[in-house]
Amino acid sequence: MRAARIHEFGPPDVLSYERMPRPEPHDDEVLVHVRAAGVNPVDCRLRRGVTTQMLADDPFPLVLGMDVAGVVEEIGTAVTDFERGDAVFGVNGFPDFGGYAEYATTSTDQLAPMPDALTFTEAAGVPVVARTAWQALFEYADCTAGDRVLIHGAAGGVGHMAVQLATSTGAEVVATASGYSERYLRELGVDEFVNYREAAFESVVDPVDIVVDTVGGETQRRSVDALADGGVLVSVVGAPSDPIADGRDIAVRAVSGRSEQPALLATIGEAIDDGTLHPTVSTEVPLSEAARAHEIVETEHVRGKLVLDV
């Protein structure tokens, strides 16, 4: 089969499109004939060697990619909930990953039936970002109707999912993004918009109950000033390296990536089919050009998701 993999850490051009043996599923896994694979910022960090704690001790050669959508090709001997020919979407977990390939093995607890409303390309843009947004809002922040929620990077992968999930609960959503994305975010249901290039959000936004931070760094530190007492800051880009609560009555949490709900992906699929969630895929790139896809993710503001067509 063909795959895009790395033999060393480095810039996008370390991604090599090459032939490799097709993987074999373990007893509790299925082999997915991948039709599309999502690209996430964490893939780029892995390629650069920034998040090596997610990797095996000797990871190379490594096929990157956590989001997949495709058709079940083979099932392991212990698999009872999927059959050959099922259309599925899901997450390839660490340390093996493997989504940037024509075939990938995936544990059944990380898969769900593909939503009827989506194409393979659209479905591949969903799993990691939708699951992360869900966890941030409901598992880490207990978002409910009436909460004021500030979402940074709201037009990105996690951000655009968080906007839709928060509005669906009856929360009041404040979004930060570039001015280019204001109309798009208003259409998703945002109540208040801040162009981060023109205004300091902590100076113009009334106190919020929840901050979902997809940016990190200085934005994360400044977010403390936007929180009301008793509020929660949830980071999806890692915990802050320094204490930032500064004695305030607030909580600072970081999404770990592992949900407490085994059926969460199926729940997300239902939310897509009932019209609650509408994933955006703004950019499609062939698998053979995975290096270019990483360049785009690292240098441009991708609206929603970039997906590799396999």
Secondary structure, DSSP 8 states (H G I E B T S, - for coil): -EEEEESSS-SGGG-EEEE-------TTEEEEEEEEEEE-HHHHHHHHTS-GGGS-SS--SEE---EEEEEEEEE-TT--S--TT-EEEEE--TTT---SBSEEEEEGGGEEE--TT--HHHHHTSHHHHHHHHIIIIISS---TT-EEEEETTTSHHHHHHHHHHHHTT-EEEEEE-GGGHHHHHHHT-SEEEETTTS-HHHHS--EEEEEESS-HHHHHHHGGGEEEEEEEEESS---SS--STT-S-EEEE--S--S-TTHHHHHHHHHHTTS----EEEEEEGGGHHHHHHHHHHS--SBEEEEE-
